[in-house]
Amino acid sequence: MGISPVCAQTESDGLMMQKNNLCTGFMYSYTSWDHYWEGTLKRTNENLGKVSTQMIGWAGNYGITDKIDVIASLPYVKTKASAGTLHGVEGIQDFSLSGKWNFWQKKLGKGNLKLIGVGGFSIPVTNYVADYLPLAIGLKSNTVTARVIGDYQLNHFFVTGAAAYIFRGNVKIDRSAYYTTQLHLTNEVDMPDAVNFHLRVGYRGNVFVAEAAVMNWTTLGGFDITRNNMPFPSNKMNATTAGINMKYNPGLMPGMSIIAGGNYTVAGRNVGQSYMVGGGIFYVFDFTRKKSK
């Protein structure tokens, strides 16, 4: 639930790169929480204090055609707890790669409506420990995502809706048995799939872009954190966040974009009630072959 790199056209927005253009850059985000939901019970934990996560990530988006993009990202994550004996961890997390296809477009009224399909996957690239929540840098699950996006733009104003289904592979942990709602005599954890929804409303200009965004993540299965226990990778983790994202294109440096944004978790289950702030710098390289005179 990190910052959305507006320039790099994310997997859930209605923007596309131009053919032979590469938008690439780096992002930073800071996420923190001291209250969390243990099932539906909202509480604090003096053995954790405030849990914070810092992320430095690379992202890139290349326009194969005006209607087909390829998007990749790779984050480095560092976690920390302000109290207790659990120490934070850090490392490279999961590499993700997606293809984005604007397969239908039509003028509707005075605006333009388009439908976009997205397919992608993510894989962990380091042998980090998933069974160390809430301080693990990820869940270490291979994922495959199928998403559909609808985008309507009228002059400079737009509304975008996106829905995704995330298939999640099983995870192996460093113990021979574990207990969820029953005893499992194995080190393999059956990870429930999830669905993800986005709604974005905002303004798109040549120099400035701003949007308000609501996101919901719902796990299709899993179980609640048991009383005074640590979270587990296959917990039911649900969250609804609300936030804003902005992009500015400096006139003195064509091709460069400066982004900033943040969000807050307004509702959840077995997750922290977190706030996130972040920013980044991106640059568009045009590899179009120029015709000689």
C-alpha positions in Angstrom: 0.0 0.0 0.0 2.8 2.3 -0.9 2.9 5.5 -2.8 1.6 5.5 -6.4 4.2 6.6 -8.9 1.9 8.7 -11.0 4.5 9.3 -13.7 5.3 5.6 -14.0 1.6 4.8 -14.6 0.7 2.2 -12.0 -1.1 -1.1 -12.6 -4.4 0.4 -11.3 -4.7 3.8 -13.0 -6.0 4.9 -16.3 -2.8 6.3 -17.8 -0.7 4.8 -20.6 2.9 5.5 -21.8 3.5 6.6 -25.4 5.2 4.2 -27.8 9.0 3.9 -27.3 8.9 6.0 -24.1 10.5 4.8 -20.9 9.5 6.4 -17.6 11.8 5.3 -14.8 12.8 6.6 -11.4 12.9 6.1 -7.6 10.4 6.3 -4.8 10.6 6.6 -1.0 7.8 6.0 1.5 7.5 5.9 5.2 4.7 4.0 6.9 3.9 3.9 10.7 1.3 2.6 13.1 0.9 2.1 16.9 -2.7 0.9 16.9 -3.8 -2.3 15.0 -6.8 -4.6 14.7 -6.5 -8.0 16.3 -9.4 -9.5 14.5 -12.0 -6.8 14.9 -10.5 -5.6 18.3 -8.6 -2.4 17.9 -5.7 -2.2 20.4 -2.1 -1.2 21.1 0.9 -3.4 22.1 3.6 -2.1 24.5 5.9 -4.9 23.3 5.9 -3.3 19.9 5.3 0.4 20.4 5.3 2.1 17.1 6.0 -0.1 14.1 7.5 1.8 11.1 8.5 0.7 7.6 10.7 2.6 5.1 10.8 1.7 1.4 13.2 2.8 -1.3 12.0 1.4 -4.6 12.8 1.5 -8.3 10.0 1.5 -10.9 9.9 1.6 -14.7 7.3 1.7 -17.4 7.9 1.2 -21.1 5.4 1.9 -23.9 5.7 -1.0 -26.4 2.9 0.7 -28.4 0.5 3.5 -27.5 -1.9 0.9 -26.1 0.5 -1.7 -24.5 2.8 -1.0 -21.6 5.2 -3.1 -19.5 5.7 -2.1 -15.9 8.3 -3.3 -13.4 9.3 -2.5 -9.8 11.7 -3.6 -7.1 11.6 -2.3 -3.5 14.1 -2.3 -0.7 12.3 -2.4 2.7 13.4 -1.7 6.3 11.2 -2.3 9.4 11.5 -1.2 13.0 9.7 -1.4 16.3 10.2 1.3 18.9 9.7 -0.9 21.9 10.2 -4.5 23.1 12.8 -7.0 22.1 11.9 -7.7 18.5 14.4 -6.2 16.1 13.7 -4.8 12.7 14.8 -6.4 9.4 15.7 -5.0 6.0 16.3 -6.3 2.5 15.2 -6.4 -1.1 11.6 -7.6 -1.2 9.6 -8.8 -4.3 10.2 -8.1 -8.0 7.0 -7.4 -9.9 6.3 -7.3 -13.7 3.0 -6.4 -15.4 1.6 -5.9 -18.8 -1.1 -3.2 -19.4 -3.4 -3.2 -22.5 -5.8 -0.4 -23.4 -8.1 -2.8 -25.4 -11.2 -0.6 -25.8 -11.8 3.2 -26.1 -14.8 5.3 -27.1 -15.9 8.9 -26.9 -18.8 9.1 -24.5 -20.7 12.4 -24.3 -18.0 15.1 -24.1 -15.5 12.8 -22.5 -13.5 9.7 -23.3 -14.1 6.2 -21.8 -11.4 3.5 -22.0 -11.1 0.0 -20.6 -7.7 -1.5 -19.7 -6.6 -5.0 -18.8 -3.6 -5.8 -16.7 -1.9 -9.0 -16.0 1.2 -9.5 -13.8 3.2 -11.4 -11.3 5.5 -10.9 -8.4 8.3 -13.1 -6.9 10.5 -12.7 -3.8 14.1 -12.2 -4.9 15.8 -12.7 -1.5 15.4 -15.4 1.1 13.7 -13.2 3.7 11.7 -14.6 6.6 7.9 -14.3 6.1 7.0 -15.8 9.5 8.2 -12.7 11.5 5.1 -10.4 11.4 4.6 -7.6 11.8 8.3 -6.9 11.2 8.8 -9.1 8.1 9.5 -7.2 4.9 6.9 -9.2 3.0 4.9 -12.4 2.9 7.2 -14.2 0.5 4.4 -15.5 -1.7 4.5 -15.8 -5.5 1.5 -13.9 -6.9 -0.4 -13.6 -10.2 -2.7 -10.7 -10.6 -5.5 -10.1 -13.1 -7.0 -6.6 -13.2 -9.5 -4.6 -15.2 -9.6 -0.8 -15.2 -12.3 1.7 -16.4 -11.3 5.3 -16.9 -13.5 8.3 -17.9 -11.9 11.7 -18.6 -13.8 14.9 -19.3 -11.5 17.8 -20.2 -8.9 17.6 -17.4 -11.1 15.8 -14.8 -11.3 12.1 -14.5 -12.7 9.2 -12.5 -11.0 5.7 -12.5 -12.2 2.4 -11.1 -10.1 -0.8 -10.9 -10.8 -4.3 -9.6 -8.2 -7.1 -9.3 -8.0 -10.7 -8.3 -4.7 -11.8 -6.7 -3.7 -15.5 -6.8 -1.2 -16.2 -4.0 1.1 -19.2 -3.9 1.8 -21.2 -0.7 4.7 -20.1 1.6 7.2 -22.3 3.4 8.2 -21.3 7.0 11.1 -22.3 9.3 9.1 -24.6 11.5 7.7 -28.1 11.1 4.3 -27.5 12.5 2.0 -24.5 13.2 -1.5 -23.8 14.5 -4.1 -21.6 12.8 -7.6 -22.8 13.8 -6.2 -26.3 13.8 -2.8 -28.0 14.0 -0.9 -28.3 10.7 2.0 -30.8 10.8 3.9 -29.2 7.9 6.0 -26.2 7.1 3.9 -25.2 4.1 1.3 -22.4 4.7 -1.8 -22.4 2.4 -2.1 -18.7 1.5 -5.6 -17.4 0.7 -6.2 -15.4 -2.5 -7.3 -11.7 -2.3 -9.2 -9.0 -4.2 -8.2 -5.4 -4.6 -10.3 -2.4 -5.5 -9.3 1.2 -6.4 -11.3 4.4 -7.0 -9.6 7.6 -8.1 -11.0 11.0 -8.8 -9.0 14.0 -9.8 -7.4 16.5 -12.2 -5.0 15.7 -15.1 -3.1 18.7 -16.5 0.1 18.9 -18.6 2.0 20.4 -15.6 0.1 19.2 -12.6 -1.9 16.1 -11.7 -3.8 15.6 -8.4 -6.1 12.8 -7.3 -8.0 11.5 -4.3 -7.9 7.7 -4.0 -9.7 5.0 -2.0 -8.3 1.5 -1.9 -9.6 -1.7 -0.4 -7.8 -5.0 0.1 -9.8 -8.1 1.1 -8.3 -11.5 1.9 -10.6 -14.4 0.7 -10.1 -16.7 3.6 -7.6 -16.9 6.4 -8.2 -16.5 10.2 -7.9 -13.8 12.8 -4.9 -13.1 15.0 -5.5 -15.0 18.3 -5.4 -13.0 21.5 -2.0 -11.6 22.4 -0.4 -13.6 19.6 1.8 -12.6 16.7 0.3 -12.2 13.2 0.7 -15.1 10.8 1.2 -15.0 7.0 -2.2 -16.6 6.2 -4.2 -14.3 8.5 -7.3 -12.6 7.1 -5.7 -9.2 6.4 -8.3 -6.6 5.2 -7.7 -2.8 4.9 -9.4 0.3 3.4 -7.2 3.3 2.9 -7.9 6.9 1.7 -5.3 9.3 0.4 -4.1 11.8 -2.2 -1.4 11.6 -4.9 0.2 14.5 -6.8 2.6 15.0 -9.7 4.4 18.1 -10.9 6.3 18.5 -14.2 8.9 21.2 -13.8 8.9 23.4 -17.0 12.7 23.9 -16.9 13.3 20.1 -17.2 10.9 18.5 -19.7 10.5 14.8 -19.1 11.0 15.1 -15.3 8.2 14.4 -12.8 8.2 15.0 -9.1 5.6 13.0 -7.2 4.2 13.0 -3.6 1.4 11.4 -1.8 0.0 9.8 1.3 -2.8 7.7 2.7 -4.4 6.6 6.0 -6.0 3.3 6.9 -9.6 4.1 7.8 -10.7 0.5 8.5 -9.0 -2.9 8.8 -8.8 -6.4 10.2 -5.5 -7.9 11.4 -3.5 -5.0 10.1 -2.1 -1.8 11.6 -4.0 1.5 11.4 -1.2 3.1 9.5 -0.4 6.4 7.8 1.9 6.6 4.8 3.8 9.5 3.2 6.2 9.4 0.3 7.6 10.9 -2.8 9.8 10.3 -5.8 11.5 11.5 -9.0 10.9 10.1 -12.4 12.2 10.9 -15.9 10.8 10.0 -19.3 13.3 8.9 -22.0 12.0 9.1 -25.6 13.6 6.3 -27.8 11.5 7.1 -30.8 13.7 7.2 -33.9 13.7 10.7 -35.3 13.2 11.0 -39.1 16.1 12.8 -40.8 15.3 15.7 -43.1 
